[in-house]
């Protein structure tokens, strides 16, 4: 009887060990697969009182298959020199996650880089793009960055204003669930993101909401910030604004009109992408109804290049500073 009992214990221990080994091999295999396919390597963020947060400098990001670098300034893209080298024309793009691009878009496919490449080719000079953006940024985050850090010796600022930003308050890293340190493994991060999505879907954790009055107050505040920053940009150089609707257009028809009236009062040229978007199916230019697909980035890039040539071409009175 005792021998039978000991045999059962050994058999159970053996099965438990084999099961544990199988689980360990599976977990290691999943981790290796995530690394091979460039998945699950998120950016980490530093908190800042002036502009809320920004990506931590000098890191590699690869969340959805396309690795890219965060440079020493904490921005997506290559390092750049300040002051800029002689003969270089620098365009600073200011924006949120749409400008940032995210892990589903390659560096070379970002409209930020497409514009610089196409202008450089067509004008026969060196053009560089600086991508001043972060996921989730609102008007106050962007304005705080410009006021505290500056414009990196840029010749032209292109401010990308999605309709989602009209009523977005100043955001924090905590509100966006951004990490301040790298997760222990890529698999851990994928499981963490999956859990957060499930939690939100089940109603266990909801994104912050704003009452109607607060929401309207944010809109009015953003209009003030928009006006103030445009005034600052036009004092120091040339600027243009590009408005980008979601797949459903603009939430309220008068919101775009109010922001465009600010650009008119400040003498800033603006481009509305809505007419171009209407020529495409939303599934062809959006990943999720808000963020742009590769085709969307290509369309925005071509539209900006054509707009700049019309606005600053030889037949126009204005020309970009050199």
DOVO-193043 format. One record per residue (C-alpha): residue in one letter; x, y, z. Coordinates in steps of 0.1 Angstrom, whole numbers, padded with zeros to 4 digits, always signed. Example, Ala and Ser with C-alpha at 12.3 -4.5 7.8 and 13.67 -1.06 7.14 Angstrom:
# residues 2
A+0123-0045+0078;S+0137-0011+0071;
# end
This chain:
# residues 322
X+0000+0000+0000;X+0028+0023+0009;X+0047+0015-0023;X+0016+0023-0043;X+0012+0056-0025;X+0049+0065-0031;X+0045+0056-0068;X+0015+0079-0071;X+0035+0107-0054;X+0064+0102-0077;X+0041+0101-0107;X+0023+0133-0097;X+0056+0151-0091;X+0069+0139-0125;X+0037+0151-0142;X+0039+0185-0124;X+0076+0189-0134;X+0068+0181-0170;X+0039+0205-0170;X+0060+0233-0155;X+0087+0226-0180;X+0062+0227-0209;X+0048+0260-0196;X+0083+0275-0192;X+0093+0264-0227;X+0060+0279-0241;X+0066+0312-0223;X+0102+0314-0235;X+0090+0306-0270;X+0064+0333-0269;X+0090+0358-0257;X+0114+0349-0285;X+0086+0351-0311;X+0076+0386-0298;X+0112+0397-0302;X+0116+0382-0337;X+0084+0399-0349;X+0092+0433-0332;X+0063+0433-0308;X+0058+0443-0272;X+0086+0468-0267;X+0069+0500-0255;X+0083+0535-0250;X+0089+0547-0214;X+0080+0582-0204;X+0093+0610-0182;X+0069+0633-0164;X+0073+0671-0169;X+0054+0699-0152;X+0055+0722-0182;X+0042+0698-0209;X+0030+0668-0189;X+0053+0641-0202;X+0075+0630-0231;X+0092+0598-0242;X+0124+0591-0223;X+0155+0599-0245;X+0176+0573-0263;X+0154+0542-0264;X+0142+0517-0289;X+0104+0512-0295;X+0089+0483-0312;X+0053+0477-0302;X+0036+0466-0334;X+0063+0452-0357;X+0082+0483-0368;X+0112+0493-0346;X+0121+0530-0343;X+0142+0552-0322;X+0135+0579-0297;X+0164+0603-0300;X+0183+0622-0273;X+0157+0650-0273;X+0130+0624-0264;X+0114+0627-0298;X+0107+0601-0325;X+0134+0603-0352;X+0171+0608-0356;X+0192+0631-0335;X+0195+0667-0348;X+0218+0696-0341;X+0210+0729-0325;X+0219+0754-0340;X+0212+0736-0373;X+0240+0733-0399;X+0243+0760-0426;X+0221+0755-0456;X+0197+0731-0439;X+0159+0739-0440;X+0143+0725-0409;X+0106+0718-0405;X+0092+0713-0370;X+0060+0692-0369;X+0039+0698-0338;X+0012+0673-0328;X-0001+0643-0309;X-0002+0606-0316;X-0013+0611-0352;X+0020+0630-0359;X+0039+0606-0336;X+0027+0577-0358;X+0029+0548-0334;X+0043+0513-0339;X+0021+0504-0369;X+0038+0529-0392;X+0074+0527-0404;X+0096+0558-0400;X+0099+0563-0438;X+0060+0562-0441;X+0053+0589-0416;X+0039+0620-0433;X+0065+0640-0413;X+0093+0623-0431;X+0075+0621-0464;X+0071+0659-0465;X+0108+0665-0458;X+0119+0640-0484;X+0096+0653-0512;X+0104+0689-0505;X+0141+0682-0505;X+0139+0664-0538;X+0117+0690-0555;X+0136+0720-0543;X+0171+0706-0545;X+0181+0714-0510;X+0185+0697-0477;X+0153+0695-0457;X+0150+0680-0422;X+0119+0671-0402;X+0118+0673-0364;X+0088+0654-0349;X+0077+0672-0318;X+0048+0650-0307;X+0037+0625-0281;X+0008+0601-0278;X-0022+0618-0261;X-0009+0653-0261;X-0034+0681-0260;X-0031+0718-0268;X-0017+0727-0234;X+0009+0699-0236;X+0021+0711-0270;X+0022+0748-0259;X+0040+0739-0227;X+0067+0721-0248;X+0072+0750-0271;X+0073+0776-0243;X+0097+0756-0222;X+0119+0739-0248;X+0116+0761-0279;X+0114+0753-0316;X+0148+0737-0322;X+0160+0763-0346;X+0133+0755-0371;X+0125+0775-0402;X+0089+0764-0405;X+0064+0750-0380;X+0036+0727-0392;X+0010+0723-0365;X-0011+0692-0369;X-0045+0697-0352;X-0068+0666-0352;X-0104+0671-0343;X-0099+0649-0313;X-0077+0676-0297;X-0104+0703-0298;X-0118+0693-0264;X-0088+0674-0250;X-0075+0689-0217;X-0038+0688-0207;X-0030+0651-0203;X-0008+0632-0179;X+0012+0600-0184;X-0009+0584-0157;X-0042+0591-0175;X-0028+0574-0206;X-0014+0544-0186;X+0021+0552-0199;X+0050+0534-0184;X+0079+0550-0166;X+0101+0519-0169;X+0105+0490-0193;X+0084+0459-0184;X+0103+0428-0173;X+0096+0411-0206;X+0077+0417-0238;X+0052+0389-0230;X+0045+0407-0197;X+0037+0439-0216;X+0014+0421-0241;X-0005+0405-0212;X-0007+0438-0194;X-0021+0456-0224;X-0046+0427-0230;X-0057+0429-0194;X-0062+0466-0195;X-0083+0463-0226;X-0104+0435-0211;X-0108+0456-0179;X-0121+0486-0198;X-0144+0464-0219;X-0159+0449-0188;X-0163+0483-0172;X-0139+0478-0145;X-0118+0508-0155;X-0131+0536-0176;X-0112+0565-0192;X-0116+0599-0174;X-0148+0616-0185;X-0156+0653-0184;X-0190+0669-0176;X-0206+0689-0204;X-0197+0722-0187;X-0161+0711-0181;X-0159+0699-0217;X-0170+0733-0230;X-0145+0750-0207;X-0117+0729-0221;X-0127+0739-0257;X-0126+0776-0247;X-0093+0772-0230;X-0079+0753-0260;X-0089+0782-0283;X-0071+0806-0260;X-0040+0784-0260;X-0042+0780-0298;X-0044+0817-0303;X-0015+0824-0279;X+0008+0798-0294;X+0001+0809-0330;X+0010+0845-0320;X+0042+0832-0306;X+0050+0812-0337;X+0044+0841-0361;X+0066+0863-0341;X+0096+0840-0345;X+0091+0825-0380;X+0066+0810-0404;X+0038+0786-0394;X+0010+0767-0410;X-0018+0746-0395;X-0032+0713-0408;X-0066+0702-0395;X-0073+0665-0395;X-0108+0651-0390;X-0116+0616-0377;X-0133+0590-0399;X-0166+0605-0389;X-0155+0641-0397;X-0157+0669-0372;X-0179+0663-0341;X-0194+0698-0342;X-0195+0719-0373;X-0188+0752-0355;X-0156+0739-0338;X-0135+0738-0369;X-0148+0772-0379;X-0138+0787-0346;X-0103+0773-0348;X-0099+0784-0384;X-0110+0819-0375;X-0081+0821-0351;X-0057+0812-0379;X-0072+0839-0401;X-0069+0865-0374;X-0032+0856-0369;X-0025+0855-0406;X-0016+0818-0405;X-0024+0796-0436;X-0043+0765-0428;X-0052+0733-0446;X-0083+0712-0439;X-0078+0675-0449;X-0115+0667-0448;X-0121+0673-0486;X-0092+0649-0494;X-0104+0623-0470;X-0139+0622-0485;X-0124+0608-0517;X-0113+0577-0499;X-0130+0550-0478;X-0123+0555-0442;X-0109+0520-0438;X-0083+0528-0464;X-0068+0558-0446;X-0075+0551-0409;X-0063+0523-0387;X-0090+0529-0361;X-0111+0558-0371;X-0086+0583-0357;X-0050+0573-0364;X-0038+0572-0399;X-0028+0541-0419;X+0001+0540-0442;X-0022+0553-0470;X-0034+0580-0447;X+0001+0592-0440;X+0009+0592-0477;X-0022+0612-0485;X-0015+0638-0458;X+0022+0640-0468;X+0013+0647-0505;X-0014+0672-0495;X+0010+0691-0472;X+0037+0693-0499;X+0012+0705-0525;X-0002+0730-0500;X+0033+0744-0491;X+0041+0748-0528;X+0009+0767-0534;X+0013+0789-0503;X+0050+0796-0505;X+0056+0791-0543;X+0073+0817-0565;X+0040+0833-0575;X+0031+0840-0538;X+0042+0870-0518;X+0054+0849-0489;X+0083+0825-0489;X+0096+0802-0462;X+0126+0817-0443;X+0159+0804-0453;
# end
